Amino acid sequence: MKQILQNLKTGTTEVAEVPCPRVSGGQLLIRTTRSLISAGTERMLVDFGKANPIEKARQQPDKVRMVLDKIKTDGLMPTLDAVRNKLEQPLPLGYCNVGEVLEIGKGVDGFALGDRVASNGKHAEVVSVPVNLCARIPDAVRDEAAAFTVIGAIALQGIRLVQPTLGEAVVVTGLGLIGQITVQLLRAHGCRVLGIDFDPAKLAMAKSFGAEVVNLGAGEDPVQAAERFSRGRGVDAVLVTAATKSSEPMHQAALMCRKRGRIVLVGVTGLELSREDFFKKELTLQVSCSYGPGRYDVNYEERGQDYPVGYVRWTEQRNFEAVLDMMADGRLDVKPLISHRFTLEQTEAAYAVVGGSEPSLGILLEYPSWEVKPDAMVRESTVRLTAHEVVPGTGRPASVAFVGSGNYASAVLIPAFKAAGAHLSSVASSAGVSGVHAAKKYGFEETTTDTARLFADPKVDALVITTRHNSHARFVLQALEAGKHVFVEKPLCLTLEELKEIEALYSKLKTQNSKLPLLMVGFNRRFAPQVQKIKGLLIGVSGPKAFVMTVNAGAIPSDHWTQDMEIGGGRIIGEACHFIDLLRFLAGSPVVSLSSLAMDSANGDTASLQLSFADGSIGTVHYFANGCKAFPKERLEVFASGRVLQLDNFRKLLSFGWPGFNKMNLWRQDKGQNACAAAFVSAIEKGTDTPIPAAEIFEVARVSIEAAEQLRKQ
């Protein structure tokens, strides 16, 4: 299928061939008939992409500070690589989609195959959208009108926050798409409306919808006009739907309002506010959040948990329905708002208009019909990129397929496997976009959204699992049962029950097969060159050792998926397992006891883990989320036989009292990812044992899970 993508590094927009997305539970798979280009939002993205690096930095000062902190701790080159990788990732455009339901995900009620629906889906021939972001289209509403539903919901939510009453005088500043719809909806509420803009054509349109207007381009004073419009009382409310860096619209809004008037910001403006403007009149200012209640709530949008109508009358979905109802009975007319129509193949011309080549308002994209392009063509789940294939057999590079193509996979793991000489067979992703980017960038044969077929593909030797944590155990079991080698990014699993199941299957395969599939977890730090040096130095040391691992992990919001116990398992299982494995490797001895101590924190991710090893060694992992990002993230200290080793952030290794060794410093950070991937690939090609013994993998998984459980009980 075709989808519109934008490169944030260059600002270029392309129509790319992308695998059809997979419908997940709680979602609808929709074949698109129309989509609406949001000129304001999408123009901002295009302009940002075309900006030079300095201009990009000026627009995102908070990101610049993060980059500078990362340079201090990780070094210049790793930071530049991370920034470059982020900017290279394609951005799917669009959020105003109309189409017909092709497939219904598990747990979805209230929709049927063939239903016409409006959603916030992207500009793509097929989209998979959470059910709470979809609404059925009434028969009286045509597809091209329904494409304005999401934009209409943005306008409607702003009005709901204003809470207008019959007869009130309301100003709308900025008469683009949202502004024009806002005018119509306010008139439907029985309000008198004053529209403000620079563009005579937009002013004329607002006037045709029943508004009085102020022409800023002709030098008219909006404050004086509002004074006359309100009969000298001041307007009851102002809805700012403009997009500008200036704070002047907000200043003017305050001057226009009566005492205790209401101002709602729907657009994007400067917010350098005068206290005096608001103080004297006791004005209310509120910033509207997109389509309404539920926006950015993971439980509502991704998990389908609706708000009870008795407590939240108007949600995103119910706002969509309200807009469609008003289109159906004629109270909202969007036909005059359509300035351009383009086919999907004319995307380049469409975005030239978005960029300002000519005046525009509502820009519609039309998609190929079922007769022109059958369902089978748009629902193809695999896109071939190269003709080169690897034939099963010996004496060839190991052929690997990636399940997951997120940030870490595309920035670190895929390049590591490529550098190791592995043949990159296929990369799977649920939505298709990230997979296409990774496949093109690194030279995969194909990209797919049909993950299941990879486990049965005879050309694939190994699966690399880089999905969210709650899927790891399932994919590991599936790979082992299929006789595939499997490399899973940490953690191995989230529960002791999952671990028991993996261990049982592995033991069963070990007794049944002479050639046991390799099982490897991406514990890369034990492969880092400086850690290998420490390991070599410790070989000559008799007696127990003491390890102190300090991790300045930094805070992650509580709503991040890694903090979700069901999806991410929490940060102790999800990341601290790295450091448990590191100490287990350096000690070279099993963990015999564990004691965990948590500090009172919002997410329970600030803790100390005390490990005791069979040889008498002890180790402490300090995993702290309450530190400063400017401080190095990881520090390891080793105490043994009157000697000390100190490793700072995998860049500087210093020794104290170590004969014949002083220091080992690297010009750039190396956490061992390349060496880890290379060891796994080499083991496949040479038929040797897994680079990390299975017993250690299972041991570290168990200790990590038990540590998390101890902390949760405190």
MIGUVEX-405308 format. One record per residue: x, y, z of N, C-alpha, C in turn. Coordinates in pm, whole numbers, plus 50000, padded with zeros to 5 digits. Atoms other than C-alpha are relative to their C-alpha. Example, Ala and Ser with C-alpha at 12.3 -4.5 7.8 and 13.67 -1.06 7.14 Angstrom:
<dobas>
500894988150000512304955050780500905012050000
499184988149994513674989450714499235010950073
</dobas>
This chain:
<dobas>
500844988150000500005000050000500885012550000
499294987350003500965036549966499735008050128
500154991349884501565060350258500915012149984
499244987650008502765096250284500905001350122
499014998849894505945100350487500825012749981
499144988250007508075130250572501314997550070
498675000849942511785131750640500265012950078
499774988149917512395155450933501395005949981
498654995150022516055158450837500065009449880
499944992250123515415172150487498725007749968
501274993650031511765182050487499304994349878
500605006050119511075160550181498824991050038
501195008149982507715143150149499914990049886
500075010350103507275110249965498804991050021
501025010549995504605084649881500744986849995
499195012049989506245052549999499134987549994
500645013149997505325016249945500264993950138
499915004549862504615003050294499134987650018
500865011549973503314969250418498705004350067
501284997249935499674969650520500124997950150
499875001649855499444975250897499204988250051
500695011049935498384947451126498965005650097
501024995549907495124952251310500224993250134
499805005249865495614948151683498685000150074
501194999849916493104942451958499585014350030
500514986749971490864972552012500115009849885
499814991250115491474986251661499114996049883
500665002550127489764989351324501015001549888
499204998850122491534982750994499115006549896
500854991650085490235009050753500685002349865
499514996350132490655012850377499575014249969
500244985650012490925049950306499385003549865
500554994250121488775068250054500385014749985
499614985949999489605104150153500825002950126
499374994549882491935122250387500225014949978
499874985450005492305159150469501375004150048
498724994549958495635177050482499745011750093
500084989049906495845198850789501105010049967
499004990750052497585228650632500865006150111
499234993749893498595244350965501024990650061
499115009549933500025213951143501044994449905
499085006450093501565197750837500975010049939
499074989950048503045230350711501115002350103
498994998449895504815234251048501034988949993
499105011450006506295199351013500915000849878
499214998750122507395205350655501055011150015
499084988949981508945238850744501134996350096
498985004449905510755223251040501014990949931
499115009150070512165195850819500945007249905
499194992650097513435220750561500985009750067
499124990749930515085242550826501404994150015
498645004749978518865240650867500184996150147
499825004749862520325225251186499915011050105
500054989049903520705259151356498565004450025
501404996049986517095268551286499204989350075
500665010849927515935234251408500305001250149
499604998649860517875239851729499275011650066
500704988449945516315274151780498544997050031
501405003549981512855259051748499784990350115
500135010049894513555232152010501115001650103
498934997849902515735246852287500084989350107
499995010749899514675219252532500774987949949
499275011250059516005192852292501505003049992
498594996150005519265212352255500674997450135
499445002449866519785210852632500234985150024
499845014549986519235173152624501214995149922
498875003950083521775169752344501325003950067
498784995349934524365190452532500334991250122
499775008949886523895169152845500544986549955
499565013050050524325137552641501445000549950
498614998450046527545150852484500964999350119
499154999849881528965156852833500234985950055
499925013249938528245121352945500434989149904
499755010950094528385099552633501045003249894
499044996150104530695119452406499305005549877
500564993150116530215138552081499444990449895
500415008550111530035110551824498764991750031
501245007249971527465088152001498785009050001
501114990649996525305118952056499585004049859
500324996450138525535129751692499324988549927
500625011850062524705094351582498544998850044
501365001049948521615094351807499095010649939
500784989150059520425128351678499734997249853
500135002950143521055118451317498984988849976
500945011150014519165085751360498575004550025
501344995049968516205103751517499425008149885
500484991450108515955129251236499764992249871
500165007850122516255102650967498734991749998
501195008349994513225083651089498825007049935
501114993650070510255090350861498825002450091
501154996349921507235107351008498734998149917
501275001350072503795095450894499165012650018
500774987749993501675125650810498504997050001
501445000750006497985131750855499334995650128
500825004449887495255127751117498525002149973
501404998250037491975132850926499664990149889
500165011150093490955100250760498554995549991
501325005850024487775085750608500174987449917
499925012250078487295050450484498984989750044
500905011049968485555016750513500734989450081
499425010049910486164990150778500284987149924
499585012450063488134960750639500074988450099
499775010349901488804941950960499775006050139
500314995449864487764944351325500874992550098
499115006149903490264938151602499254993850116
500585006849886489614916651904499505009950105
500554991849893487374932152168499265012449955
500684988250053485784958351940498524997049978
501445001050021482004962751952499485012849935
500654988150053479664986251773500355003649857
499644997650139481234984451426499854987049921
500145011550087480694961151130500865001949877
499244999450125482674952650819499235008249897
500644991650100481964977950546499505013350051
500414987049944481025006250785500915011149949
499214988050029482095040650670500335006950132
499584994049873484125056550950500945011749975
499034989149993485965088751022500934997150117
499035002949895489155085851228501165009849991
498794991950007492445102651307501144992349933
499015007750073494225078351076500885008749911
499024992850080497235088850866499595000549852
500165000050146497495096250493500574986849947
499575013250046497675059750385498814992649942
501105007450062495645035750174499274991250101
500615007749892495025014250482500585004950132
499554995849867495195025150846499394990850105
500515007249883494785006951177499885010150112
500294989049908493145030151430499294994650124
500735003949879492095025251796498535003749989
501444998450019488325022051818499475013050058
500494987649940487895052352047500385012449920
499664989050090489365073951770499314998449865
500795002350121486805062551514498535003150029
501434997549988483185072351451499324996249870
500765004050119480585058151213499415012549933
500474988650077479555082350937498534998249964
501425000950040475815089350891499864999349848
500225001650144474395080750548499935013449928
500184987050065473645117450478501305007749980
498724992950007477335127350506500914993049898
499095005450101479595122550205501414998750057
498645002449951483175110150246500835012750006
499144988150002484745143350148499625009750111
500404991749886482725161550412500474993750131
499605007049879483455135050675501495001350028
498564998249982487185141050617500325011850091
499814988549912486735173250818499614997050145
500505003349867485495154551127500995003350111
499014998049894488705155651328500295014950020
499824985649990489335192251248498805006250070
501214994949935485735198851345499984997250149
499965003549858486255180951677500955009150077
499074990649936489225203551754499285013250028
500774987749983486995233851698498934998350108
501085002549905484155218451897500514999350143
499445000949865486355210552197500355013850053
499734986349958487515246752208498735007250044
501284993849966483895257952211499474994450132
500485005949874483015233552488500725006250119
499274993849891485735249052701499555014550024
500524986449987484375284052632498655000150071
501325001349941480915272152741499105011849964
500824988650041478965297452534498534997950033
501455000449980475335305852604499335008049889
500744993150105472645318752369500175015150011
499934985550006473215354352260501345006150035
498714994549961476825357852382500795004749878
499124994550103479355377852181501364993450012
498755007749996482375356452090500875003949881
499024996950103485515365251894500754987349960
499165010850051487315340051671501195006549929
498784994150057490905350551597500744989549919
499385009650091492325332451294498934992049929
501115005950074489985320651020500484989849896
499655011650081491715290250879498924989550011
501005010749996489995256550869499304999450135
500595001149867489485254151244499185012450031
500724987549974488455290651265498665000549928
501254999750077485825287250990498974990550059
500935009449937484305256551152499545005350134
500364994149871484395274051490498915010549983
501034989950028482385302951342498644993449981
501275006750026479715279151213499414993750126
500495006849881479475259651537499525010150105
500454989749908479225291251746498665005949957
501294995150050476435303851523498894989950029
500985010449968474695270451571499645000250149
500264998549857475015276851947499145012250031
500774987849977473115309451902500845011850043
499104989149962476165331951953500165010049886
499534990050094477045364351782501514998549986
498605003350023480495359851624500695011349924
499124990550067483265384151529501264992649958
498835007050052485955369151304501125009649965
498834991550022489485383451279501034992649918
498965006150083492045376351007500605010849910
499354991250096494365392050749499494997749858
500315004550135492995373350444498585004049961
501354995950042490035389950262499104988349961
500805011450042488915356650115499454992450121
500445007049879488765340050458498985008450075
500964991049935486965370450599498654999449930
501255000850076484395368750321499274986950028
500625012949971483805331950390499365000150139
500554999149865483335338050765498745008650002
501184991350010480885365950678498814992349943
501085008050059478915341450463499424990150100
500495009049895478625318950770499295007450112
500764992349902477045347450966500825008250097
499164992449909480015364051135500185014349951
499454987050034480945400451147501524998649998
498575002450021484595405151050500845012550023
498994989549985487725425651116501174996649908
498935002250097490305429150837501305006150053
498734995049949493725431750999500915004749888
499184996050114495305434250654499715014049953
500394986450039493425466750596500245010050112
499674990949891494635481350924498905002250101
501094998349904491395477151117500474995950140
499615002449861491775478051495499064989650060
500905010549949490455445051641499415003350136
500494996849866490105458751995498835009949991
501094990550019487985488251884498794993349937
501105007150065485945465751656499254991450101
500645008449899485285442051948499205008550099
500724990949911484245471452164498655003749939
501264996650068481625481951906499104987749992
500755012550017480585445751848499304996050130
500545003949869479965440552221499155010850064
500814988849950478025473152257500655006650121
499254993249896480755486852479500204992050127
499905008049877480595458352732501254991250005
498945009950010483525437552613499404986549961
500555012850046483065403752446500034989850113
500105010249896482105373552652501164990149995
498965010150013484785350752513500775002049870
499154999850120487635347852262500574986049978
499375012450041488675316352079501145003449904
498844997150083492195319651940500354987549921
499725011450087492565295951645501135003149902
498904995850088495505314051484501254991850026
498695006249987498975299951426501065010749973
498994989650012501705325551493500934999550120
499054999349890504825330051705499745012250090
500264987749926503545364051817499034997550116
500925000349886501835368852154498905010549988
500954989150017499785397852016498544995250002
501415004549992496575377151961499514997850142
500415002249861496555367852331499845013350073
500124986749941497155403952434498715006749956
501234994150052494345415752210498774993250058
501145007349943492055388352339499675005150140
500214995049865492545401052694499365013949999
500544986650008491805436752592498545000049952
501355000750054488625426252407498974995550102
500935006849911487085406952693499385009450104
500634993849884484625419052952500644994850127
499545005349874485345414253318499534985550015
500225014349986485585376753392499654993249867
500155006350131485615369053023500874987549989
499285012750018486965336052890500815000249871
499125001350116489875330052653500434985449989
499565013750024490555296052500500945000049880
499005001250107493675289152294499864986449934
500125012250078493015263352025501194998649905
498885000150093495815273151786501345000150071
498644999249944499505279651846500475014449990
499534986349997500635314151953501085001650106
499124996549891503235330852166499205001650129
500704999249871502355330652537500745009050098
499444989849912504205360652673498875009150044
501224993649955501285373052876500315011350098
499934989149905500795405353066499094996850119
500795002849881499665399053422498895010350017
500974989249983497905432553425498774997949913
501125002550090495785422753124498974990750064
500875010249944494355393153316499555003450143
500254997049860494515406553672498785009050019
501054990149979492195436153638498614994549971
501305005350042489425416453467499714986050053
500155013849952489925382853640499644990549885
500265008050120490065366353298500414985450021
499695014350000490085328953249500694996449869
499295004750118492635314153009500144984950007
499865014450006492525277852903500544996049863
499465005550124494515258452642499264987149970
500785011650040492385233352455500924988749956
499215011850037493755197952413499314992449887
500355007450121493005186952061498534996349992
501365004350031489875165852007499114998750122
500845001049883488705164252366500504990150102
499625009449894488835142652681500344986249944
499475012650051490805110952620501285001849923
498804997750079493515127352411501244998050086
498735003349937496955113952506499854991350126
500225009649892495395090552763500174986049940
499705013150056496915056452686498854990350024
501105009249969494085038252859498805002149909
501144996950087491465055952650500334997149854
499715000750142493225057452313500534986449956
499365012450043495295025752302499334987550056
500585011849937493465002452540498484999749994
501445000150023489925012552454499135001650120
500784998249877488825021452806499245013349992
500814988050015485985046052750499685006250136
500434993149879484995072353006498494998550013
501455001149982481515067053156499305012849958
500674988350054479115090352979499365008450109
500594992549890477545099853309500985009450068
498974991849936480845115353422500775008449898
499344992550108482475126053092499104999249877
500975000450108479755134752845500655000249863
499414998250133482015145452561501454995649998
498655005150023485055124452475500425003049857
499554998750139487125124552158498994993849904
500905007150091484895098751997498635006649995
501334993949998481665115452108500025013949936
499874987650076482945148651973499994997449850
500055004050142483565131351639498534997949958
501395003050033479975118751645499165012649992
500764987549998478605153151731500255008249873
499654992750123480445169351439499314993649880
500645007050111479155142751199498485002250002
501444997449990475605147651329499655013749947
500274986450048475815184851260500225001349851
499865000650145477095177650910498764993849936
501145007350055474195153750856498755008649992
501234991950002471485179150946500215014149946
499764987450069473155208550770500465011550084
499534989049916474205229151069501485003149979
498594997950032477835224750964500214996649854
499785001650143478695229650597501495001949970
498574999150026482285221650504500345000649852
499734999850144481895221050127500715012749956
499294987850041482915257950092501465000450045
498644999949948486105249850286500994992349912
499135007950087487455226650014500575009049891
499354991650101489975246249809500714991949893
499265008150095491875217849641499644985150019
500115014549999491455181349549501154994049921
498895006950067494385158749463499834985050018
499905014449980494825121749406501264997150082
498835003849921497325102949618501285001249917
498834999150087499685102049319500455014449980
499674985850016499605140149314500455006250132
499594995249868500985142849668501015011449992
498984989650012503975163549559499375013649972
500694987650031501675189749407499195004950118
500804996249884499455188949715500845006850106
499164994249897502335196149950500725012649954
499534987150051503595223649723499015010950037
501044990649959500275240549794500075002350151
499844998749855500705233350166501155009450033
498834991649979504095250250143499825014549962
500304986150031502455281950012500125004049855
499894996550142502705279749633498785007649951
501224992750032499125292749618499084999850121
500914999749885496335301949860499224986950011
500715012649981494575272050011499255000350131
500715001849874492205260950283499904985050027
500135014349982490925225250282500544992349880
499365007650109493135202050075499674985350020
500445013849991491575167950010500884991049915
499315010550075493435136649903498994989049969
500895010750043491485110649704500814987549972
499275012550008492505073949709499394990849894
500505009050103492195046549444498804991950048
501205007649965488835028949439500304985150000
499875014549996488284991849491500134994449858
499945004750138487784987849115501395002249940
498674996750053491115004449034501094991950070
498995006949922493074987749314499314990650098
500715009649915491604955949466500594999350141
499585001249861491814948849839501314992250014
498815008449989494444922049785501275007949976
498824991950030496834948149646500355009450114
499714990449893496474973449925500284993150132
499815007149874496534946750197501224990949998
498775007950005499854931550093500845003250124
499324998049872501734926150420501525000249988
498555000650017505234922950273500425008349878
499444992050110507264946850058501414995049972
498675004350040510244932749868500845012149961
499134988750025513204956149847501234996449917
498835004550077516114935749702499714986349942
500175013050066516344905849474500894989350061
499035009349945519184890149671499384991450108
500495009249899518234859349871501114990550041
499065009949948520174834950083499364986349996
500495013650007519724798150011500434992550125
499625007449880519604775750319501184990749973
498835008650013522804756450377501155005150083
498824996249923526264758850527500915008849917
499024992050069529144780950441499485013349950
500574987250038527164813050425499795008550124
500284991749884526444842750650498704995850069
501235002749926523864837750923498915009649954
501134992050047520474849950801499095003350117
500794995949885518574870251060498805008449957
501194991850018515114885551075499725007350130
500304991949882514174913451313498495000950021
501394997749960510864914251496499995012550086
499944987149933510534950751588501065008749937
499064990750065512214981451441499905013850063
500074987449928511985008051709501345007350003
498824991449995514585034151804501284992350028
498795007249963517055010851972500414990049892
499695009750106516774984451701500635006849880
499514993550121517285008651414501295007750023
498814991949974519985029451584501194991750043
498905007549939522025002251754500074985549952
499925014450022521104965751705500144996249853
499915003650142520514964051329501385003349944
498634997450047523804982151249501024990550060
499065009449936525554958951498499984986549929
500095012750071524284927651322500525001349857
499474997850134525104942550984501535000350003
498554999449986528644950251102500594986250028
499535013549969528904914151224499994990849878
500005007850123528374902250866498764991549980
501235007650016524884887850916499265004249875
500884996750112522574885950618498675004850056
501244994149951519594908650687498864995849910
501055005950081516614889250565498725008349999
501284993249991513464906350692499925007750130
500264992449878512344932350941498505002250009
501444999249979508844932051087499675011350096
500524989849910506904960551245498494999849990
501465000949998503254963951340499345010049905
500584989750086502564996551152500625000549862
499375000750131505024991250867500995011149970
499184988550038506635025750855501434998650049
498645001249948509615020151085500734988449934
499385011350070510234986650916500505003749862
499574995450132510405002750573501265008350009
498834991549982512875028550697501244991750031
498865008449963515135002750860500434991249883
499685008950112514914979550560500765007349890
499334992250105515895006550312501395004750046
498754994549951518625020850532501104989550010
498985010149972520374988150614500054988549900
499885009850106519634966750309499344986650027
500765012349984517084940850423499384995849866
500695005050118515554918750156498565005249993
501414996649997512064927750266499635005950136
500594995749874509924943750532498574995250002
501325006249991506674929550662499295004250128
500794998849877503854933650911499454986450041
500425013749970503194896050906501134993050076
498925005449918505444886051194500024984749999
500105014649987504214849851206500764992749891
499375007250111505614840750865501524998950018
498565000349982509184848250980500444987450076
499655011649919509124819451229499984987049919
500085011850084508334794950951500865000949874
499204997850120510684809150688501284991850006
498795008449994513364782950609501295007649971
498804992150031515754810050488500515007750122
499644992549880515824825850836500644990750102
499315007849898518394811851079499655004550141
500174994649865517734834851372499015011550000
500904988849976515104858651506500625009250104
499564989949904516114890851679498765007250049
501244994849942513324901951913500285013450066
499794986649944513204939451985498685007150024
501324994649976509534944452066499845004250146
500254996449860507914956552389500134987750089
499565010749911508814935952692498984988950020
501005010349971505504917952742499854989849888
500065009550111505884900752403501244991149991
498745007250014509414887652459499854985150023
500135014249967508524854552625499274992549889
500805006550105505904846352363500824997849873
499205001450122508264852952073501184990550019
498905009349972511144834152238499514985649990
500575013450005508944803452284499684996049856
500365002850138507684806151928501234997149915
498775001950077511224808951788500644986650034
499395012749961512564779551990499214988149948
500845010950051509614757651894500164998349849
499795000750144510284766151530501424995849964
498635004150024513904755451572500925011349958
499204988450038515224790851520500885004550117
499194993049901518124806751703499285013150034
500724988049962516824836351900500875008950087
499344989449925518424868452023498905009450045
501054991549950516064887552248500595011550079
499574988649921516674922352372499424998450141
500475001749862516384923752750498675006750021
499785012149921514464913052944499544987649927
500445012550058513964876552865498504998350015
501425001549969510524876953025499675008850119
500454991149893508464895153288499564992950126
500515007249883507234867953523500744986950019
499405013049971508514836753694499284988949924
500755010050076505744817353519500524999349857
499444999950135507064828153178501394993849998
498665005549992510604819753284499964984850011
500145014449983509524785053396499644993349868
500425005550128507884779053058501164999749900
498844999550091511004789952865501034989550040
499035009849951513274768753084499564985749966
500525013450027511024738353040500154996449852
499875002650144510964741552661501464998249962
498585000950033514714747352644500574986650046
499555012949948515354716652860499504988649913
500585010150087513024696052643500744999149868
499284999750127514774707052324501424994750017
498635004349974518144700152482500104984850003
499995014649995517234663652537499584993649869
500535005650124515534659152200500915002349880
499264996250120517884676451959501494999950024
498554999449993521504671651890500495014249973
499644986350032521594707251752498995009450066
500894991549922520024729552015500035014349946
500004985950042518874764251897500665008750105
499354990849908520914792252050498975009650059
500834990149931519164814052307500945010350060
499114989349955520764847652378499175012350037
500594987249959519684878852567501045010849975
499094989250038521184912152463500685006850117
499214994349890523324916852773501365004249943
498834995650078525844936852576501165004850086
498944993749921527774952452863501124990350034
498935009649971529674920452943500954998549881
499155000850119531074922752585500785012949973
499314987350020532294958752618501504998250019
498565002349992536084961352565500585002850139
499474996949867536704977552904499564989750104
500465010549910534584951253082500814987249976
499165011550030536524924152902501395001650063
498714997349937539714940753028499914997650151
500205002249857538344940853385499944985150030
500125014549981537424904053352501374993449993
498665005650013540944896053237500875002950120
499224996349882542494914853528499564992150123
500525006949882540224897553780500374985250002
499635014150005541304863053663501194997150091
498805001949919544594867953843499835003550145
500254996049862542944878454168499354988550076
500605010349915542274853054440499135006450106
500874995049895539564857254697498815007549946
501244993250042536194874554687500245014349959
499924986350051535544907854522498735007650039
501154991449971533234937254587499745008949879
500384992150117531334954554306498955010350040
500994989549980529474987554320499655005749863
500504995050128527394996054014499005011150028
500874988549981525855030854020499425004249867
500704996850125523255038353754499165012650022
500764987549998522055074153712498944999149890
500955003850103518995061653527499155011549949
500864988950040517035094153521498534996450012
501445001949982513325098953565499314997149867
500895002850112510795084353323498585001850050
501374997649954507145095353344499274987050034
500735011849955504775071553517499114994149892
500845005250106502655068553201500804994249883
499195006350104505595056252991499804984950003
500345014250006505055020552872500954991350082
499085008149922508175008053050499614999250147
500444999949861506575017353384498754991650022
501205008349991503484996853308500404985750032
499585013249957503814963853495499624989249900
500455010250094501874944653231500735000849867
499354998450131503684958852927501525000650011
498554998249987507134970153039500634992450114
499505007349885507444951853368500705008450105
499274991349908508984982153539501485000449964
498624997650043512554994553515501024990550062
499065009549940514174969253747500134987849909
499995011250094513184940253522500465004749862
499764995350136513424961553209501395005049971
498664994650025516844977453257501034995850104
499045003549896518454969453592500564985949981
499515013450030518784933553468501365000549930
498704998250065521704946553255501144999550102
498944998149902523694954353565500134987950093
499935012849929522774922653751500824990249918
499225008950087524134903753452501485003849999
498614995550003527284925153445500754995350123
499345004349878528104917653808500114984750004
499945014650006527244880853757501154995349912
498915003450091529694879653467501365002550063
498714996749941532514896853653500314991450122
499785008749884532024876353967500344985949956
499765013650047532024844453763499494989450095
500535008949897529944828554035498515002650015
501454998249989526184822554088499595009150114
500614991949894524024846254291499334990550099
500585008949898523094829354619499015007250089
500984992749919521154857254791499795013949941
500404987050053519374889554707499265007650108
500724991149910518264918854920499775013249927
500344987850074516464948954773499435010450094
500454988949918515844982754928499565011449910
500564989450083513585008854770499905013150076
500284986849946513485045954831498595004049959
501354995550032510045061554840500065009049877
500004992350124509495073854484498714997549925
501275000650072506655079354241499814986749927
500125011950083507435048854027500734987850053
499285011349945509435026454257501244996249921
498845002950083512445029454027501285006450054
498794995549932514975042754278500284990150112
499825011149909516475013354463501464995450000
498705006549990519564994554576499784984950010
500085014550000520034957454507501324994550053
498815006049941522474937754721500064985349961
499835013650047523804905654566501154993250074
498935008249945525824878054730500264988449904
499635010450094527744853154515500584987850073
499585012549938528704817254584501465000150045
498584999749965532434825454596500315009950111
499794990549892531944850954874500015014549955
500054986350051531884881554647498655006350029
501254992649983529284908454698499915010749892
500214989650100527774933254459498785008350034
501104990849977525534963554486499685007249870
500474992250113523464978454208499155011450053
500774988149966522355013954284499325004849872
500764995750117519605021454032499155011950042
500594987649951518595057754081499335007849888
500734991850097515945077353896499915014650043
500134986649942516385108854105501255008549983
498774992550021519705121653970499885010649892
499924989550102520825148053719500534994149870
499595005550128521165140253347501415004249959
498654995650032524425159753331501064991150062
499075009449936526035133453555500064987349917
499905012450079527385102053381498994989650045
501065009349970524815074553360500494987950078
499595012849942526865044053461501445000550052
498675001049941529825039353695500134986650072
499715012849935531325005953800501295001250078
498805000549916533795002154087500214985750047
499645013649961535604969554160501105000650106
499045000349890537434963254490500464985650019
499495013749988539724932954512501464999950040
498615002349960542894923354699500825012850009
499294987649984543894958754783500105008449874
499984992850127543224971254431498605004749966
501284994350040540484991954272500005002849850
500234996250140539134995553920498765008849996
501134990950013536815023753820499705002349852
500454998350138534835024353492498915010649995
500974989050013533025056753402499375000049862
500854998650118530235054453145500574993549875
499455007750110532125029552929500875008549906
499044991750073534625055952826501365000350069
498754998849926537235058553102500114988950103
499705010549904538715029053292501315003450069
498834996649922541155037553572500294988850100
499615009849900543125014753803500715006850114
499324995249881544375020754153500664988050067
499245010849938547144998154279500114987449918
499965011950083547014974653983501344999349927
498695000750064550524963653879499894997849850
499945001750144551184967853508498825005649923
501154994250070547904985053432499655013350064
500304986549952547105021853460498605004549961
501304995450047544135030953244499714994649861
500445003650134542135022452933498845009249964
501014990250039540275051952785499664998849852
500475001150137538195051452467499625013949947
500344987050059537655080352226498495001749984
501454999350002533975071152209499444988450084
500645009849913531615051852433499784986849926
500225013250058531435014352369499434990950108
500685008749903528864994052564499924985549953
499895013950040529614962352371498934994849906
501085004950086526614961052137500524992949876
499465006350121528704953451828500624986550031
499345012649964530764926652004498974989550041
501065009149958527604911352151499334993649878
500615005150123525944908051809500964991149924
499005007850073529174895551653500204986250062
499835012949932529534868151917498844990549968
501175008250031525984856051849500044995149856
499935003850141526404856151472501094989649978
498895009450013529754838351500499624986250052
500425012949943528224811251720499084992649904
500895006350098525534804851458500814994249885
499255004150118527984803051171500984988850029
499015010249965530524781451356499394987950072
500645011149932527994759651534500474998150142
499525000849863529394767451878498875003250098
501004997249897527574772552209499665014950003
500424986149986525674804252288501035007950080
498964992149931528034832452398499725002450148
500364999149858526124835852727499344986950038
500615012749963525404802552894498545001650040
501434999349970521684795352920499735000650149
500195000049855522024788953292500145014050057
499824986349953523294824453346498845008949954
501144992350050520514838953128498794997850090
501155003149915517874821053335500215005350141
499694995349866519614830153661499785015150013
500154985549998519754867353580498535004049988
501434997250014516104867253469499284997850132
500655003249872515064850753796500345010450106
499584990249900517084874454014499335013549974
500614987250036515724904853827498525000350038
501425000849968512114893653866499794999950152
500115000649855512614885354234500325013450064
499674986849948514244919254295498815009449984
501164991550025511264936954138498864996650095
501065004249909508864916454350500295004550143
499644995249867510774924554669499725014850016
500194985549994510654961554590498525003750002
501434997050004506924961054513499334997350134
500595003549871506204945654855500405009650112
499544990849895508024973155047499085012050016
</dobas>
